[in-house]
């Protein structure tokens, strides 16, 4: 059994997910898994033994659960394809997970855009994570395999699967936010506009916390009609 399994869900990511996987594949005692969706013909894969590929039905929760099911690590780390993780930080993950009182860990958030607005967003994200104990999935969640299995993994919902997992795990132990950063691509903020993308995320989170159905939230979030 390896120490850490890194699971990278992706859909139509071109070379981005593979580049993310390969950047971590040389770390000793670490397993890297690309969790892809059936029908994805655009995400590049590799035949290299150090990167495993698993296929499932489309949906980030489904894909991450499929990746976890075929993994061998004592600790599972879920990394978005557009987020960069410093390989040296994996040592910190192992050290944190040696504490049985810790149920879930995540990293501090930063983006690859050094503009003022995204700097403010990064500050607010990190404040929300530490004060309210509510990190998002793009902050690279990590946890012990047995605890992930105990809570049933990610709930099969189209959005907010990360927030639901946080709630499940923190009922069983502490949440730790490392001082280390992961760096997330600013592409979605640039595509949708910083203000609108941030407002949309806050509306979706608020709706979820108020009990709205994740399917309805997802439909609104992506502008889909019934």
C-alpha positions as CSV (number, residue, x, y, z in Angstrom):
1,X,0.0,0.0,0.0
2,X,1.3,3.4,-1.0
3,X,1.3,6.4,1.4
4,X,-0.8,8.8,-0.8
5,X,-3.1,8.3,-3.7
6,X,-3.8,11.5,-5.7
7,X,-7.0,11.4,-7.6
8,X,-7.6,13.9,-10.4
9,X,-11.1,14.1,-11.8
10,X,-11.3,15.7,-15.3
11,X,-13.7,16.3,-18.2
12,X,-12.6,17.7,-21.5
13,X,-9.4,19.1,-20.0
14,X,-7.1,18.6,-23.0
15,X,-3.5,18.2,-21.7
16,X,-4.1,20.0,-18.5
17,X,-5.1,17.0,-16.4
18,X,-2.3,14.9,-17.7
19,X,0.2,17.6,-17.0
20,X,-1.1,17.9,-13.5
21,X,-0.7,14.1,-13.0
22,X,2.8,13.9,-14.5
23,X,4.0,16.7,-12.3
24,X,3.4,14.5,-9.3
25,X,4.1,11.0,-10.7
26,X,7.8,11.0,-9.7
27,X,7.2,11.5,-6.0
28,X,8.2,8.3,-4.1
29,X,5.4,6.2,-2.5
30,X,2.7,8.2,-4.2
31,X,0.1,6.9,-6.7
32,X,-1.5,9.2,-9.2
33,X,-4.9,8.4,-10.8
34,X,-6.8,10.2,-13.5
35,X,-10.5,9.8,-13.0
36,X,-12.1,10.4,-16.3
37,X,-15.7,10.3,-17.6
38,X,-17.0,8.0,-20.2
39,X,-17.4,9.9,-23.5
40,X,-14.4,12.2,-22.8
41,X,-12.4,12.2,-26.0
42,X,-10.4,15.3,-25.3
43,X,-8.6,14.7,-22.0
44,X,-5.2,13.3,-22.8
45,X,-4.0,10.1,-21.1
46,X,-0.8,8.2,-20.9
47,X,0.4,4.6,-20.9
48,X,3.0,5.3,-18.3
49,X,2.8,3.0,-15.3
50,X,3.1,5.8,-12.8
51,X,-0.2,7.3,-13.8
52,X,-3.3,5.1,-13.6
53,X,-6.5,6.0,-15.5
54,X,-10.0,5.0,-14.4
55,X,-13.3,5.6,-16.2
56,X,-16.8,6.1,-14.8
57,X,-20.0,7.8,-15.6
58,X,-19.7,11.6,-15.9
59,X,-19.9,13.7,-12.7
60,X,-17.2,14.9,-10.4
61,X,-18.5,12.9,-7.4
62,X,-18.8,9.7,-9.4
63,X,-15.4,10.1,-11.0
64,X,-13.7,10.8,-7.6
65,X,-15.4,7.8,-6.0
66,X,-14.3,5.6,-8.9
67,X,-10.7,6.8,-8.5
68,X,-10.8,6.2,-4.8
69,X,-12.2,2.7,-5.3
70,X,-9.2,1.6,-7.4
71,X,-6.6,3.4,-5.3
72,X,-4.1,1.9,-2.9
73,X,-3.0,4.8,-0.7
74,X,-3.5,5.1,3.0
75,X,-4.3,8.7,2.5
76,X,-6.5,10.0,-0.4
77,X,-5.9,13.4,-1.9
78,X,-8.4,14.9,-4.4
79,X,-6.9,17.4,-6.7
80,X,-8.7,19.4,-9.4
81,X,-7.1,19.3,-12.8
82,X,-6.6,23.0,-12.9
83,X,-4.9,23.2,-9.5
84,X,-1.2,22.9,-9.0
85,X,0.2,21.3,-5.9
86,X,3.9,21.5,-4.8
87,X,5.1,17.9,-4.6
88,X,7.1,18.8,-1.5
89,X,3.8,19.4,0.3
90,X,2.9,15.7,0.2
91,X,5.2,15.2,3.2
92,X,3.0,17.6,5.2
93,X,-0.1,15.6,4.3
94,X,1.4,12.4,5.7
95,X,2.5,14.1,8.9
96,X,-0.9,15.7,9.5
97,X,-2.8,12.4,8.9
98,X,-0.8,10.7,11.6
99,X,-3.0,12.6,14.1
100,X,-6.1,10.4,14.5
101,X,-8.0,13.4,15.7
102,X,-7.8,15.0,12.3
103,X,-10.5,13.9,9.9
104,X,-9.9,16.2,6.9
105,X,-7.1,18.5,5.6
106,X,-7.0,21.1,2.9
107,X,-4.6,23.8,1.6
108,X,-4.8,27.5,1.5
109,X,-6.1,28.9,-1.8
110,X,-4.4,31.1,-4.3
111,X,-4.8,31.7,-8.0
112,X,-2.4,32.1,-10.9
113,X,-3.5,35.6,-11.4
114,X,-1.8,38.3,-9.2
115,X,-4.5,40.9,-10.0
116,X,-6.1,42.9,-7.1
117,X,-9.6,41.4,-7.4
118,X,-8.4,37.8,-7.3
119,X,-6.1,38.6,-4.5
120,X,-9.1,39.8,-2.5
121,X,-11.0,36.7,-3.4
122,X,-8.1,34.5,-2.3
123,X,-8.1,36.4,1.1
124,X,-11.8,35.8,1.5
125,X,-11.6,32.1,0.6
126,X,-8.9,31.5,3.1
127,X,-10.8,33.5,5.8
128,X,-14.0,31.4,5.1
129,X,-12.0,28.2,5.3
130,X,-10.3,29.0,8.6
131,X,-13.1,30.9,10.4
132,X,-16.1,28.9,9.1
133,X,-14.4,25.6,8.4
134,X,-15.7,25.5,4.9
135,X,-13.0,24.9,2.3
136,X,-13.9,24.1,-1.3
137,X,-12.7,21.1,-3.3
138,X,-10.2,23.2,-5.3
139,X,-8.2,23.5,-2.1
140,X,-7.1,19.8,-2.5
141,X,-8.9,17.8,0.2
142,X,-7.0,14.9,1.9
143,X,-8.1,12.3,4.4
144,X,-7.5,8.8,5.5
145,X,-8.9,6.1,3.3
146,X,-10.8,4.3,6.1
147,X,-12.6,7.4,7.1
148,X,-13.5,8.3,3.5
149,X,-15.0,4.8,3.1
150,X,-16.7,5.1,6.5
151,X,-18.7,8.2,5.4
152,X,-19.5,6.7,2.1
153,X,-17.3,8.8,0.0
154,X,-18.6,11.8,-2.0
155,X,-22.4,12.0,-2.3
156,X,-23.6,11.6,-5.8
157,X,-24.8,15.1,-6.4
158,X,-24.0,17.4,-9.3
159,X,-22.7,20.3,-7.1
160,X,-21.7,20.9,-3.5
161,X,-20.3,17.4,-3.2
162,X,-17.2,19.0,-1.5
163,X,-19.2,20.9,1.1
164,X,-21.2,17.8,1.9
165,X,-18.0,15.8,2.4
166,X,-16.6,18.5,4.7
167,X,-19.7,18.2,6.9
168,X,-19.6,14.5,7.0
169,X,-16.0,14.3,7.9
170,X,-15.9,17.1,10.4
171,X,-18.5,15.3,12.5
172,X,-15.8,12.7,13.1
173,X,-12.8,14.8,13.7
174,X,-10.9,18.1,13.2
175,X,-10.4,20.0,10.0
176,X,-6.8,21.2,9.3
177,X,-6.0,24.0,6.8
178,X,-2.3,23.8,6.0
179,X,-0.3,27.0,5.7
180,X,0.9,25.7,2.3
181,X,-0.9,27.0,-0.8
182,X,-2.2,25.3,-3.9
183,X,-2.5,27.4,-7.0
184,X,-5.7,27.3,-9.0
185,X,-6.2,28.5,-12.5
186,X,-8.1,31.8,-12.8
187,X,-9.6,30.7,-16.2
188,X,-13.2,30.5,-14.9
189,X,-13.0,33.9,-13.3
190,X,-11.6,35.4,-16.5
191,X,-14.2,33.6,-18.7
192,X,-17.2,34.5,-16.6
193,X,-16.0,37.8,-15.1
194,X,-14.6,38.0,-11.6
195,X,-17.6,39.7,-10.0
196,X,-20.2,37.4,-11.6
197,X,-18.3,34.2,-11.0
198,X,-17.8,35.1,-7.3
199,X,-21.4,36.2,-6.9
200,X,-22.7,33.0,-8.6
201,X,-20.6,30.8,-6.3
202,X,-21.9,32.6,-3.2
203,X,-25.5,32.3,-4.3
204,X,-25.1,28.6,-5.0
205,X,-23.4,28.1,-1.6
206,X,-26.1,30.1,0.2
207,X,-28.9,28.2,-1.6
208,X,-27.3,24.9,-0.5
209,X,-26.9,25.9,3.1
210,X,-30.6,26.9,3.1
211,X,-31.5,23.4,1.9
212,X,-32.0,23.9,-1.9
213,X,-31.8,20.7,-4.0
214,X,-28.4,20.3,-5.6
215,X,-30.0,19.4,-8.9
216,X,-31.8,22.7,-9.0
217,X,-28.7,24.6,-7.9
218,X,-26.8,22.9,-10.7
219,X,-29.5,23.7,-13.3
220,X,-29.5,27.4,-12.3
221,X,-25.7,27.6,-12.0
222,X,-25.2,26.4,-15.6
223,X,-28.2,28.2,-17.0
224,X,-30.0,25.0,-18.0
225,X,-33.7,24.8,-18.5
226,X,-35.8,21.9,-17.2
